[in-house]
Amino acid sequence: MKVDFKKLDRAFNPKCVAIVGDKGENNFMWSRSNSNFKGKLYSVQIDPKEIEGIKAMGVENCASLLDVPEPVDLVIVAVPRAVTPKIFDDCIRKDVAAAHFFTAGFSESNSEEGIKLERLLVEKAETASFHLIGPNCMGVFNPGIGLGLGSAWTEAYSGHVGLISQSGMHAVTFNREAHLQGLDINKAVSFGNGTVLDSSDYLEYFGQDPAIKAIGMYIEGVRDGKRLLTVLREVSARKPVVIWKGGRTAEGERASASHTRTLAVSRTIWEYAVRQGGAIRATKMEELIDILKALSYLPEVPGAGVGITGGSGGQSVVTADVFTEAGLEVPALTGKSYDELATFFDMIGGAYQNPVDTANTNSRQMKRIMEILVGDENIDNMVLIMNARSSDTMKDHINSVIDISRGTSKPVMVILSWSFSPDGVKLAGEIIQGFQSGGVPVFISPERGAFALRKALDYYSMKRGLNSG
């Protein structure tokens, strides 16, 4: 089926949403997660007891989708499996732009009835050129307009990342975890079985969306590998695409077959396709977040040389090891830099090789040290080690790092050490937000920062190679 991107745009930016079958036993999940939706929200429910709870939330209820008194852009379907064909027919008659089927129990159940019903929905969709999202999925998410992902997430924000996930739980988890680390979604989709609209359709749509600067994907299988590779090449030429493949092992492949029932791809073929498509490979949630963060915030990474400062002796040693083991370099500085450092660096217990060990006591000179490192011709990237602490001078310190970052074309990043406690998490979040609001990415361990920088270097090296070719 040929995708109508105008209809898909209506689904991701709806003015009117109808929820069919929301229930109290699920705490009215869909009504609650869309409670801050900036458009018009309707419910479709015929059970009097459920209607009472829906109206208590201020949502207008209709007995049928056809009774909704205005055009509907997106329908969220949460009815029992056997009822889905009737709701589908109503969606077509109502000329809905797209429908997200949260309802599960189709081909992924491997049951005769589930497979038969899914085939029926596909036939109806293809005949009517109808845009079916799912089934067995959490649907679309646009936090800027309050369009929820079934996670009861009601905070309004809008970032520049697009997320395409076959798994609903991974989509919800990514949203929460990335948001805590200052990386926000612009739009996301959990597409489950992908019976009509598959990953390549969403990738093509996100590739055309100017508000999305980088795209993350979680995929277990594909229905049309050739088309995905073609679209991947086209999109990755314009913006970064990071792909986390589920089902890389035989055991994972078996699990994915019962999860979304899509065609599995061998690890070797998949990794080759990712490389040929110009995408970047991730193997877990943390990697997906960190790579997207690096590519979203850092300027083009010019080389492997890393200048490190800000930590105590032990922190500096470990950070140097980790960045070197990631395939980066922590080179000696030029003689000019050492001469300049020698004019003021006389701290007991500190050292100014590379890393420049400040033992957390030379904060007054930190800006000067960073300026020397950034200006050194052996240094391509600047890494500041920092401990999360509450301080009246913290804002000034953050602003000075942001000023240095804005004054150079070299990437500047922060490694933040923090205590895992409610107060520590809150403080770390505030510091991360402070840095990243000024364009300086923060990573919560040396390992994650080194991995992300290495992946960003690989990405830009690949881009430079393609452009020179």
C-alpha positions in Angstrom: 0.0 0.0 0.0 1.3 3.4 -0.9 1.7 5.7 2.1 -0.2 9.0 2.1 2.2 11.2 4.2 -0.5 13.9 4.5 -2.6 11.3 6.4 0.3 10.2 8.4 1.0 13.8 9.3 -2.6 14.2 10.5 -2.0 11.1 12.8 1.2 12.5 14.3 -0.2 16.1 14.6 -4.0 15.5 15.2 -6.5 18.1 15.9 -9.1 15.5 16.9 -8.5 12.1 18.6 -11.1 9.5 19.5 -10.4 6.7 22.0 -12.5 3.6 21.5 -12.9 1.2 24.4 -11.0 2.8 27.2 -11.8 1.1 30.5 -11.6 1.6 34.3 -9.8 -1.7 34.8 -6.9 -0.1 33.0 -7.3 3.1 35.0 -8.6 4.7 31.8 -5.0 4.6 30.5 -5.6 6.2 27.2 -7.8 9.1 28.4 -5.3 9.9 31.2 -2.2 9.8 28.9 -4.0 12.2 26.6 -5.5 14.4 29.3 -3.3 17.4 28.2 -3.9 16.9 24.5 -4.2 20.3 22.9 -6.8 19.3 20.4 -10.3 17.8 20.9 -10.5 14.5 22.7 -13.5 12.1 22.4 -14.4 8.8 23.9 -16.4 6.0 22.2 -17.9 3.6 24.8 -21.3 2.0 25.3 -20.9 0.5 28.8 -22.7 2.8 31.2 -20.3 2.1 34.1 -17.3 3.0 31.9 -19.0 6.1 30.5 -19.5 7.5 34.0 -15.7 7.3 34.7 -14.8 8.8 31.3 -17.2 11.7 31.8 -15.7 12.3 35.3 -12.4 13.1 33.6 -14.1 15.7 31.4 -14.0 13.6 28.2 -17.0 13.7 25.9 -18.4 10.3 25.1 -20.1 9.1 21.9 -22.0 5.8 21.4 -20.3 5.3 18.0 -17.3 6.6 16.2 -19.7 7.8 13.5 -21.4 10.0 16.1 -18.3 12.1 16.7 -19.4 15.5 15.5 -16.2 16.5 13.6 -13.5 15.0 11.4 -11.2 12.6 13.3 -7.5 12.5 12.6 -6.5 9.6 14.9 -8.4 6.8 16.5 -6.9 4.8 19.4 -8.5 1.3 19.5 -8.5 -0.6 22.8 -11.4 -3.1 22.3 -11.4 -6.9 22.5 -9.9 -8.6 19.5 -13.2 -9.9 18.1 -14.7 -6.4 17.9 -11.8 -4.9 15.9 -13.3 -5.5 12.4 -16.4 -3.5 13.2 -14.4 -0.6 14.7 -12.2 -0.8 11.6 -15.2 -0.5 9.3 -16.3 2.6 11.3 -12.9 4.2 10.9 -13.1 3.8 7.1 -16.7 5.1 7.0 -15.7 8.1 9.2 -12.7 8.8 6.8 -10.3 8.8 9.7 -6.7 9.6 8.8 -5.2 6.7 10.8 -6.0 4.3 13.6 -3.7 3.0 16.2 -4.7 -0.5 17.4 -3.5 -1.1 20.9 -5.5 -4.4 20.8 -3.3 -7.5 20.7 -3.8 -11.2 20.1 -3.3 -11.2 16.4 -0.5 -13.0 14.4 1.9 -12.6 17.4 -0.4 -15.1 19.3 0.2 -17.7 16.6 -3.4 -18.7 17.0 -5.6 -19.5 14.0 -8.2 -16.8 15.0 -5.5 -14.1 15.6 -3.8 -14.7 12.3 -7.2 -14.8 10.5 -8.3 -11.5 12.1 -5.0 -9.8 11.3 -5.2 -10.9 7.7 -8.8 -9.5 7.5 -7.6 -6.1 8.9 -4.8 -6.0 6.3 -7.2 -6.8 3.5 -9.6 -4.0 4.6 -6.7 -1.5 5.0 -5.3 -2.3 1.6 -8.7 -2.1 -0.1 -9.5 1.3 1.5 -5.9 2.6 1.5 -6.3 3.0 5.2 -3.4 3.7 7.5 -3.3 1.1 10.3 -0.7 1.6 13.1 -0.1 -1.7 14.8 -1.9 -3.8 15.9 -0.4 -4.8 19.3 1.4 -1.5 19.9 1.4 1.7 22.0 0.9 4.0 18.9 2.0 7.6 18.3 3.5 10.1 20.7 3.9 13.8 20.2 4.7 15.5 23.6 4.6 19.0 22.2 0.8 18.7 21.7 0.1 16.4 24.6 -0.5 13.3 22.5 0.4 10.4 24.9 2.0 7.0 24.5 -0.2 5.2 26.9 2.2 5.9 29.7 0.2 8.5 31.7 3.0 10.9 30.7 1.5 14.3 30.8 4.5 16.7 30.9 4.6 19.0 27.9 7.9 19.3 26.1 9.3 18.9 22.6 12.8 17.9 21.5 14.4 17.0 18.2 14.6 13.2 18.3 12.3 10.8 16.4 11.9 7.3 17.8 10.6 4.3 15.9 10.1 1.3 18.1 8.5 -2.1 17.5 8.3 -2.5 21.2 5.8 -0.4 23.2 7.7 -0.8 26.5 11.0 0.3 24.9 9.3 3.3 23.4 7.9 4.3 26.9 11.2 3.6 28.6 13.2 5.5 26.1 11.0 8.5 26.5 11.3 8.5 30.3 15.1 7.7 30.5 16.1 10.0 27.7 14.0 12.9 29.1 15.7 12.5 32.5 19.0 12.9 30.7 17.9 16.0 28.8 17.3 14.3 25.4 13.7 14.8 24.4 11.5 13.3 21.8 9.8 15.3 19.1 7.7 12.4 17.8 7.7 8.7 18.5 5.8 5.6 17.3 5.4 2.1 18.7 4.2 0.1 15.7 4.0 -3.5 17.1 3.2 -6.1 14.4 3.5 -3.5 11.6 1.0 -5.3 9.4 0.3 -2.3 7.1 2.7 0.5 8.0 6.2 -0.8 8.7 9.4 0.7 10.0 10.4 2.0 6.6 7.2 4.0 6.3 7.8 5.8 9.6 11.5 6.3 8.8 10.6 7.9 5.5 8.1 10.2 7.2 10.5 11.2 10.0 13.2 11.7 7.4 11.0 14.4 5.8 10.1 16.1 9.1 12.3 19.3 9.6 11.6 19.2 13.4 13.4 15.9 13.8 17.2 16.2 13.7 18.1 12.6 14.6 16.3 9.3 14.5 16.5 6.3 16.8 15.0 2.9 15.9 14.3 -0.4 17.8 13.5 -3.2 15.3 13.0 -6.9 15.8 12.2 -7.8 12.2 11.3 -6.4 8.8 8.6 -7.1 6.2 10.4 -5.5 3.2 14.2 -5.5 3.8 15.0 -4.0 0.4 12.7 -1.0 0.9 14.1 -0.4 4.4 17.6 -0.3 3.0 16.6 2.1 0.3 14.8 4.4 2.7 17.7 4.1 5.2 20.2 5.3 2.6 18.1 8.2 1.6 17.3 9.4 5.2 20.8 8.8 6.7 22.3 11.0 4.0 20.3 13.9 5.6 20.2 13.1 9.3 21.7 10.5 11.7 19.9 7.2 12.2 20.8 4.9 15.1 19.4 1.4 15.1 19.0 -1.1 18.0 18.2 -4.5 16.7 16.4 -6.9 18.9 16.6 -10.7 18.3 20.3 -10.8 17.4 20.7 -14.2 19.0 18.7 -17.4 18.2 17.0 -17.1 21.6 16.1 -13.5 21.0 14.9 -14.3 17.5 12.6 -16.9 18.9 11.3 -14.4 21.5 10.7 -11.7 18.8 8.6 -14.2 16.7 6.1 -14.4 19.5 6.3 -10.7 20.2 5.6 -9.1 16.9 5.6 -11.9 14.3 7.9 -10.1 11.8 10.5 -11.7 9.6 13.8 -12.1 11.5 17.1 -11.2 9.9 20.4 -12.9 10.6 22.9 -10.8 12.6 25.5 -10.9 9.8 23.1 -9.7 7.2 21.6 -7.1 9.5 25.0 -5.6 10.4 25.9 -5.4 6.8 22.6 -3.7 5.9 23.1 -1.1 8.7 26.6 -0.3 7.4 25.4 -0.1 3.8 22.5 2.1 4.8 24.7 4.6 6.5 23.2 4.0 10.0 24.8 3.6 13.4 24.4 0.4 15.3 23.4 0.2 19.0 23.0 -2.9 21.1 21.0 -1.6 24.1 18.9 1.2 25.4 21.8 3.1 27.0 23.8 3.1 23.8 20.8 4.3 21.8 20.3 7.3 24.1 24.0 8.1 24.3 24.7 8.0 20.6 21.7 10.1 19.8 22.8 12.6 22.5 26.3 12.9 21.1 25.0 13.3 17.5 22.3 15.8 18.7 24.5 18.1 20.7 28.1 17.7 19.5 29.5 19.5 16.4 31.2 17.3 13.8 33.9 15.3 15.6 37.2 16.0 13.7 39.5 13.4 15.2 40.3 11.0 18.0 42.4 13.2 20.3 40.8 13.9 23.6 41.8 16.5 26.2 40.6 15.6 29.8 40.4 17.7 32.9 38.4 18.4 36.0 38.8 15.2 38.0 40.9 13.9 40.9 43.9 11.6 40.2 41.8 8.4 40.3 39.0 9.8 38.2 41.6 11.1 35.6 43.4 7.8 35.4 40.2 5.8 34.9 38.7 8.3 32.4 42.0 8.2 30.3 41.9 4.4 30.3 38.2 4.2 29.3 38.6 6.7 26.4 41.7 5.0 25.1 40.1 1.6 25.3 37.2 2.9 23.3 39.6 3.5 20.4 40.2 7.2 21.1 43.5 8.9 22.0 44.6 10.9 25.1 47.7 12.5 23.6 50.4 14.6 25.2 49.9 18.3 24.8 52.2 20.6 22.8 55.1 22.3 24.4 53.3 25.6 24.1 50.4 24.4 26.2 52.7 22.9 28.9 54.6 26.2 29.1 51.4 28.1 29.6 50.1 25.7 32.2 53.4 26.0 34.1 52.9 29.7 34.6 50.0 29.1 37.1 49.6 25.4 37.8 51.3 24.8 41.2 48.7 22.8 43.0 49.8 20.1 45.4 48.5 16.7 44.4 47.7 17.9 40.9 49.3 17.3 37.5 49.0 18.9 34.1 50.0 16.3 31.6 46.8 15.0 29.9 44.5 14.4 31.7 45.1 17.7 33.6 44.4 16.6 37.1 42.8 19.5 39.1 41.8 17.4 42.2 38.6 19.5 42.3 40.5 22.4 44.0 41.5 24.6 41.1 38.0 25.7 40.0 39.1 29.4 39.6 41.6 28.3 36.9 39.3 25.7 35.3 38.2 28.0 32.5 41.8 28.9 31.7 42.8 25.2 31.7 40.0 24.3 29.4 40.8 27.2 27.0 44.4 25.9 26.8 43.2 22.3 26.1 40.7 23.4 23.5 43.4 25.5 21.8 46.0 22.7 21.7 46.6 21.4 18.2 46.8 17.8 19.5 43.3 18.0 21.0 40.2 17.3 18.9 37.7 17.0 21.7 37.4 18.4 25.2 36.1 16.3 28.2 35.4 17.8 31.6 35.0 15.5 34.6 32.7 16.9 37.1 31.1 15.9 40.4 27.5 16.8 41.0 27.3 19.1 43.9 25.1 22.0 45.1 27.0 25.3 45.0 26.4 29.0 44.5 29.1 29.0 41.9 27.7 26.0 39.9 25.7 28.2 37.5 28.7 30.4 36.8 30.8 27.2 36.2 28.2 25.8 33.8 28.0 29.1 31.9 31.8 29.3 31.5 31.9 25.8 30.0 29.0 26.7 27.6 30.9 29.9 26.6 34.0 27.8 25.8 31.9 25.4 23.8 30.4 28.2 21.8 33.7 29.7 21.1 35.2 26.6 19.5 34.4 24.3 16.7 35.7 21.4 18.7 33.3 19.1 20.6 33.0 19.8 24.4 31.4 17.3 26.7 30.9 16.6 30.4 31.3 13.4 32.4 29.1 13.8 35.6 29.7 11.8 38.8 26.6 11.7 41.0 25.2 9.8 44.0 22.3 7.5 43.4 19.9 9.0 45.9 16.7 11.0 45.4 18.5 14.3 46.1 21.5 13.2 44.0 19.3 12.3 41.0 17.4 15.6 41.3 20.7 17.6 41.4 22.2 15.6 38.5 19.1 16.3 36.5 19.4 20.0 37.1 23.0 20.1 36.2 22.4 18.0 33.0 19.6 20.4 32.0 21.8 23.4 32.7 24.7 22.2 30.5 22.5 20.8 27.7 20.3 23.9 27.4 23.6 25.5 26.3 24.4 22.7 23.9 27.0 20.8 26.0 26.1 17.1 26.4 26.5 15.4 29.7 27.1 11.6 30.1 26.7 9.8 33.5 29.8 7.6 33.3 33.2 7.7 31.5 32.3 4.5 29.7 29.1 5.9 28.3 30.7 9.2 27.3 33.7 7.4 25.6 31.4 5.1 23.7 29.2 7.9 22.5 32.1 10.0 21.3 33.7 7.0 19.5 30.4 6.3 17.7 30.1 10.0 16.8 33.6 10.0 15.4 32.8 6.8 13.4 29.7 8.5 12.0 31.4 11.7 10.9 34.4 9.7 9.5 31.9 7.7 7.4 30.2 10.9 6.2 33.6 12.4 5.3 34.5 9.3 3.4 31.2 9.3 1.4 31.5 13.0 0.6 35.2 12.6 -0.6 34.2 9.6 -2.7 
